[in-house]
């Protein structure tokens, strides 16, 4: 009782109050976005070592790979750990970050980013690939690699960037506290599109020419391959289906050459449009992304390939995978709401 009345106890109370206030403000004010920030931040809500397959890359991952369907149809526990227009050097640090919390049985890397974006510093969507990661030496190294020295202040520290969001807060900003952990755990990165924009199926992209992979992208592709080998985790390189160009295909040919050198499989799913049953009049949100229907077609084809070629346990019925049943229900709720709005 004497301690509780002391100045030390009073100081301790105000320190705890300050830290609690800082935590609550950070949870409320931090930027939320389904283009990469939520995918990055969402990893920390997952139970440790609960994810068998991690998908890395750009929005071609979190818009196209339906984690709920992979679980419901194949029993695969997966996570879309990706960000819009993510370059390979950021993917490398994402890879290092995920191994602090997960020991996946397979890493799948989509390579649309290096095929389409060639700059050594890519700022258009860079914040989506930064704000969701907890601060650490790994994040600092990612910043130094991804941002020119004079622009680091534009992205770090994160709280200094988003502390003035008071006027733009909405209901979702008040659902990121530790007591929301069950809902947060149900999110596995997948953020479907529901638009329908008919596309013309490309038929002139096949070429044997190789080129277009920048020196920085090649450096980090090889670092990613080396890191997964060090971790003794199988790596699958892919490109999800979209309206591909000849220039993109040239880059994929170079990537295929590197993959062969490194004894790593690479699949360009743009070569399997018809085999997977993709309909260019109904399955695209835009020329770069599949819509929900298209993502189901692609994910089903991808899931079948994964089950046939890798030893992945079927977690359906496993009590520890309840969050994946919640994930499927969350996705189906989104589908229902989108149908009601259309």
HELIX and SHEET records of a PDB file:
HELIX    1   1 UNK A    7  UNK A   29  1                                  23    
HELIX    2   2 UNK A   37  UNK A   42  1                                   6    
HELIX    3   3 UNK A   43  UNK A   45  5                                   3    
HELIX    4   4 UNK A   59  UNK A   62  1                                   4    
HELIX    5   5 UNK A   67  UNK A   74  1                                   8    
HELIX    6   6 UNK A   88  UNK A   98  1                                  11    
HELIX    7   7 UNK A  112  UNK A  116  1                                   5    
HELIX    8   8 UNK A  126  UNK A  129  5                                   4    
HELIX    9   9 UNK A  137  UNK A  146  1                                  10    
HELIX   10  10 UNK A  149  UNK A  154  5                                   6    
HELIX   11  11 UNK A  158  UNK A  162  1                                   5    
HELIX   12  12 UNK A  166  UNK A  168  5                                   3    
HELIX   13  13 UNK A  171  UNK A  174  5                                   4    
HELIX   14  14 UNK A  178  UNK A  180  5                                   3    
HELIX   15  15 UNK A  181  UNK A  186  1                                   6    
HELIX   16  16 UNK A  215  UNK A  230  1                                  16    
HELIX   17  17 UNK A  246  UNK A  262  1                                  17    
HELIX   18  18 UNK A  269  UNK A  272  5                                   4    
HELIX   19  19 UNK A  273  UNK A  276  1                                   4    
HELIX   20  20 UNK A  292  UNK A  309  1                                  18    
HELIX   21  21 UNK A  319  UNK A  321  5                                   3    
HELIX   22  22 UNK A  322  UNK A  341  1                                  20    
SHEET    1   A 5 UNK A  78  UNK A  82  0                                        
SHEET    2   A 5 UNK A  53  UNK A  57  1                                        
SHEET    3   A 5 UNK A 106  UNK A 110  1                                        
SHEET    4   A 5 UNK A 234  UNK A 239  1                                        
SHEET    5   A 5 UNK A 265  UNK A 268  1                                        
END                                                                             
